[in-house]
């Protein structure tokens, strides 16, 4: 193989070869020839190739620089959550464990989903696999969120270098009082600012029955950040 650029990834009995350049096909056949000379027992019926290939259940798209899972695997996850919605959260725990296992597999490449897996693991560990139970509200909410995330990203994730900023863009804060929450923020370069009053009927999740909101200070601060992202043009629809 001399100094030709080619990579191979071996996991158990699965092999993924990547070749490039003018000699890519020659290098590919040479690598397979060497394996054959060593007596490697290949199952050629399972071979596949091209710019979009599957490896260990993942889908790799070299042309668009994407990684994720196949549409069939993604649709199974979405259908599972929709089935739970129809049954009002009632599920056989053995099937939920299957879902958690597959979601753990998916979150290895769709890494932004990983933090939301904690409630699923906790609930799956608390009950026997043979039991039937109604999902707690948090678990049900997380499953609906994961379903929306999978559908929005078409089960794929970009491998391109993420866009970064040179430093701080804005600062935000929130003030929680009885009967109201005030969100504020300022753009450090432009000097633009906002002050937004939020009342119980507008965001009931921030208030208790007696109107207290101090307990939701962290949630209010995150909401202030979200408002700043949209007002100051820092979201994905505003690449500048």
C-alpha positions as CSV (number, residue, x, y, z in Angstrom):
1,X,0.0,0.0,0.0
2,X,3.1,2.3,0.2
3,X,2.1,5.8,1.3
4,X,-1.5,5.8,-0.1
5,X,-4.2,7.3,2.0
6,X,-6.7,4.7,3.2
7,X,-8.4,4.0,6.5
8,X,-10.0,0.9,7.9
9,X,-12.2,0.6,11.0
10,X,-12.7,-2.9,12.4
11,X,-15.4,-3.6,15.1
12,X,-15.8,-7.2,16.0
13,X,-16.5,-8.9,12.7
14,X,-17.4,-5.7,10.8
15,X,-15.0,-3.9,8.5
16,X,-15.2,-0.4,7.0
17,X,-12.7,0.6,4.4
18,X,-12.3,4.2,3.2
19,X,-10.2,5.0,0.1
20,X,-9.7,8.2,-1.8
21,X,-7.8,9.8,-4.6
22,X,-7.0,8.7,-8.1
23,X,-5.9,5.2,-6.9
24,X,-9.0,4.6,-4.6
25,X,-10.3,1.6,-6.5
26,X,-6.8,0.1,-6.9
27,X,-6.2,0.5,-3.1
28,X,-9.6,-1.0,-2.3
29,X,-9.0,-4.1,-4.3
30,X,-5.4,-4.4,-3.0
31,X,-6.7,-4.2,0.6
32,X,-9.2,-7.0,0.0
33,X,-6.6,-9.1,-1.8
34,X,-4.3,-8.9,1.2
35,X,-7.1,-10.0,3.5
36,X,-7.9,-12.9,1.2
37,X,-4.2,-14.0,1.2
38,X,-4.4,-14.0,5.0
39,X,-7.4,-16.3,4.8
40,X,-10.0,-13.8,6.1
41,X,-13.5,-15.5,5.9
42,X,-15.5,-12.7,4.2
43,X,-19.3,-12.9,3.6
44,X,-19.4,-11.1,0.3
45,X,-23.2,-11.1,0.2
46,X,-23.1,-8.5,3.0
47,X,-20.7,-6.2,1.1
48,X,-21.9,-2.7,0.1
49,X,-20.1,0.4,-1.1
50,X,-20.4,3.9,-2.4
51,X,-20.6,7.4,-1.0
52,X,-23.5,6.5,1.3
53,X,-22.9,3.3,3.3
54,X,-24.1,1.6,6.5
55,X,-21.7,0.4,9.2
56,X,-22.8,-1.1,12.5
57,X,-26.3,0.2,11.9
58,X,-25.2,3.8,11.3
59,X,-25.5,5.5,8.0
60,X,-22.5,7.4,6.7
61,X,-22.9,10.0,3.9
62,X,-19.5,11.0,2.6
63,X,-20.9,13.3,-0.1
64,X,-23.0,15.4,2.2
65,X,-20.7,14.9,5.2
66,X,-23.5,13.5,7.4
67,X,-23.8,10.7,9.9
68,X,-26.8,9.1,11.5
69,X,-29.1,6.2,11.3
70,X,-31.1,4.7,8.5
71,X,-34.7,5.9,7.8
72,X,-36.1,2.5,8.8
73,X,-34.4,2.6,12.2
74,X,-35.5,6.2,12.7
75,X,-39.1,5.5,11.8
76,X,-39.2,2.6,14.3
77,X,-38.3,5.0,17.1
78,X,-40.9,7.6,16.0
79,X,-43.6,4.9,15.6
80,X,-42.9,3.6,19.1
81,X,-43.5,7.0,20.7
82,X,-46.6,7.5,18.6
83,X,-47.9,4.2,19.8
84,X,-47.3,5.3,23.4
85,X,-49.2,8.5,22.7
86,X,-52.2,6.5,21.5
87,X,-52.1,4.3,24.6
88,X,-51.8,7.4,26.8
89,X,-48.3,6.4,28.0
90,X,-49.0,2.8,28.9
91,X,-46.2,0.6,27.9
92,X,-44.7,-2.9,28.5
93,X,-41.3,-2.2,30.2
94,X,-39.6,-4.9,28.1
95,X,-40.4,-2.8,25.0
96,X,-39.4,0.4,26.7
97,X,-36.0,-1.2,27.5
98,X,-35.7,-2.0,23.8
99,X,-36.4,1.7,23.0
100,X,-33.9,2.9,25.5
101,X,-31.2,0.6,24.1
102,X,-31.9,1.8,20.6
103,X,-31.9,5.5,21.7
104,X,-28.6,5.0,23.4
105,X,-27.2,3.6,20.2
106,X,-28.6,6.6,18.2
107,X,-27.3,9.2,20.7
108,X,-23.7,8.1,20.1
109,X,-23.9,10.0,16.8
110,X,-26.8,12.4,17.5
111,X,-25.0,13.5,20.6
112,X,-27.3,16.4,21.3
113,X,-30.0,13.9,22.4
114,X,-27.8,12.3,25.0
115,X,-28.6,14.6,28.0
116,X,-32.3,13.9,27.6
117,X,-31.8,10.2,28.0
118,X,-31.4,10.3,31.8
119,X,-35.1,10.1,32.8
120,X,-35.6,7.1,30.4
121,X,-32.7,5.2,32.0
122,X,-33.9,6.0,35.5
123,X,-37.5,4.9,34.9
124,X,-36.4,1.7,33.0
125,X,-34.1,0.8,35.9
126,X,-36.8,1.3,38.5
127,X,-39.4,-1.2,37.2
128,X,-39.2,-4.9,36.3
129,X,-39.0,-5.7,32.6
130,X,-42.1,-7.8,32.7
131,X,-44.4,-5.1,34.2
132,X,-46.8,-2.8,32.4
133,X,-46.8,0.8,33.6
134,X,-47.9,4.3,32.7
135,X,-45.0,6.6,31.9
136,X,-44.4,9.5,34.3
137,X,-45.1,12.9,32.9
138,X,-41.4,13.7,32.5
139,X,-40.6,10.5,30.7
140,X,-43.6,11.0,28.3
141,X,-42.5,14.6,27.7
142,X,-38.9,13.6,26.9
143,X,-40.1,10.9,24.5
144,X,-42.3,13.4,22.6
145,X,-39.3,15.8,22.4
146,X,-37.0,13.1,21.1
147,X,-39.5,12.1,18.5
148,X,-39.7,15.7,17.3
149,X,-35.9,16.0,17.2
150,X,-35.5,12.8,15.2
151,X,-38.1,13.9,12.6
152,X,-36.6,17.4,12.3
153,X,-33.1,16.2,11.6
154,X,-34.2,13.3,9.3
155,X,-32.2,11.0,11.5
156,X,-28.9,12.5,10.3
157,X,-26.3,14.9,11.9
158,X,-23.7,17.0,10.1
159,X,-20.0,16.2,10.6
160,X,-18.9,19.7,9.4
161,X,-16.9,21.9,11.7
162,X,-19.4,23.8,13.8
163,X,-19.6,27.6,13.5
164,X,-18.1,29.4,16.5
165,X,-18.1,32.9,17.7
166,X,-15.2,35.1,18.8
167,X,-16.6,35.7,22.2
168,X,-19.7,36.9,24.1
169,X,-22.5,38.2,22.0
170,X,-25.1,39.1,24.6
171,X,-25.9,38.9,28.3
172,X,-29.2,38.0,29.8
173,X,-30.9,37.7,33.2
174,X,-34.3,37.1,34.7
175,X,-36.1,38.6,37.7
176,X,-38.7,36.4,39.4
177,X,-41.4,38.0,41.5
178,X,-44.9,37.1,42.8
179,X,-47.3,37.5,39.8
180,X,-44.7,38.3,37.2
181,X,-41.3,37.5,35.7
182,X,-39.1,40.0,33.9
183,X,-36.7,38.9,31.2
184,X,-33.9,41.2,30.1
185,X,-30.9,41.1,27.8
186,X,-28.4,43.3,26.0
187,X,-26.3,42.9,22.8
188,X,-22.8,43.7,23.8
189,X,-21.7,45.1,20.4
190,X,-24.8,46.8,19.1
191,X,-26.1,48.0,22.4
192,X,-29.6,46.8,21.6
193,X,-31.5,45.6,24.7
194,X,-34.9,44.2,25.7
195,X,-37.0,44.0,28.8
196,X,-40.0,41.6,28.7
197,X,-42.6,41.1,31.3
198,X,-44.2,37.6,31.5
199,X,-47.4,37.1,33.4
200,X,-48.9,33.8,34.7
201,X,-51.5,33.4,31.9
202,X,-48.7,33.8,29.3
203,X,-46.3,31.2,30.9
204,X,-48.1,29.2,33.6
205,X,-45.2,26.8,33.9
206,X,-43.2,29.6,35.6
207,X,-45.7,30.1,38.4
208,X,-47.2,28.3,41.3
209,X,-50.9,28.5,42.2
210,X,-50.3,31.4,44.5
211,X,-48.3,33.3,41.8
212,X,-44.8,32.7,43.2
213,X,-42.1,32.3,40.5
214,X,-38.9,32.5,42.5
215,X,-38.6,28.7,42.4
216,X,-38.4,28.8,38.6
217,X,-35.4,31.2,38.3
218,X,-33.2,28.8,36.3
219,X,-36.0,28.2,33.8
220,X,-36.7,31.9,33.5
221,X,-33.0,32.6,32.8
222,X,-33.0,29.9,30.1
223,X,-36.1,31.5,28.6
224,X,-34.3,34.9,28.6
225,X,-31.5,33.3,26.6
226,X,-33.9,31.9,24.1
227,X,-35.6,35.3,23.7
228,X,-32.1,36.9,23.1
229,X,-31.2,34.3,20.5
230,X,-34.3,35.1,18.5
231,X,-34.2,38.9,18.9
232,X,-30.5,39.4,18.3
233,X,-30.5,37.1,15.2
234,X,-28.2,34.3,16.6
235,X,-30.4,31.3,15.6
236,X,-29.9,29.0,12.6
237,X,-32.2,31.1,10.5
238,X,-29.7,34.0,11.0
239,X,-26.3,32.6,10.1
240,X,-24.8,36.1,10.5
